[in-house]
Amino acid sequence: MDITAEIVTAFRDRYDEFSDQDTWPDKVLTRALEDGDDETGKRWGAYKPRSLKLRGMFAFAAHRLVTSRITADTTATGGLAVAANAVASKSAGDESTSYSVPSQTMDERIRNGDLSLTAYGLEFLRLRKMAGAGALCV
């Protein structure tokens, strides 16, 4: 499917955090939306307003944008782009916080990749489960 200017605008409307065109140029959003389109096949239905396809495609694109930005920021400061992991605890001075981080099996890591690391990725996983339910008519 061609990612049109209307689709990019719809994405920006749905996710305000990507509305700044200097920070998130159309070219970057288009690439992420193409990835989202590739990840949402026939089971997701047709792309139209308020569709499962739109929601899944947009959630995947947002996830991809966030993880790409984290990688770019890390490598720009001389860091290495390594596989991300959920943080279980963090400390700053006298303050420390621990989080409940569910461990994933190797099968889950292979099947879901880094999708569990952002709110957008978790939304995509939830929608993917819905898209996979039931029979597929062709």
ZINORUR-V834039 format. One record per backbone hydrogen bond with DSSP energy under -1.0 kcal/mol. CO is the residue of the C=O (numbers start at 0). NH is the residue of the N-H. E is the energy in kcal/mol with one decimal. If there is no record, write none. Layout:
<<CO,NH,E> <CO,NH,E>>
//
This chain:
<<3,7,-2.0> <4,8,-2.4> <5,9,-2.3> <6,10,-2.3> <7,11,-2.4> <8,12,-2.3> <9,13,-2.1> <10,14,-2.6> <14,17,-2.0> <15,18,-2.4> <19,23,-2.9> <24,28,-2.2> <25,29,-3.1> <26,30,-1.9> <27,31,-2.0> <28,32,-2.7> <29,33,-2.2> <30,34,-1.9> <31,35,-2.3> <32,36,-2.4> <33,37,-2.3> <34,38,-1.8> <40,43,-1.8> <41,44,-2.0> <47,50,-1.4> <50,54,-2.2> <51,55,-2.8> <52,56,-2.8> <53,57,-2.7> <54,58,-2.3> <55,59,-2.5> <56,60,-2.2> <57,61,-2.6> <58,62,-2.3> <59,63,-2.7> <60,64,-2.5> <61,65,-2.3> <62,66,-2.5> <63,67,-2.3> <64,68,-2.2> <65,69,-2.3> <66,70,-2.1> <67,71,-2.7> <68,72,-2.8> <69,73,-2.1> <70,74,-2.6> <71,75,-2.1> <73,78,-2.4> <74,77,-1.5> <79,81,-1.2> <87,98,-3.7> <89,96,-3.0> <91,94,-1.9> <94,91,-2.8> <96,89,-2.7> <104,108,-2.2> <105,109,-2.4> <106,110,-2.7> <107,111,-3.1> <108,112,-1.9> <111,114,-2.2> <113,116,-2.1> <117,121,-2.2> <118,122,-2.0> <119,123,-2.3> <120,124,-2.5> <121,125,-2.2> <122,126,-2.5> <123,127,-2.9> <124,128,-1.8> <125,129,-1.5> <126,130,-2.8> <127,131,-1.8> <129,132,-1.0>>
//
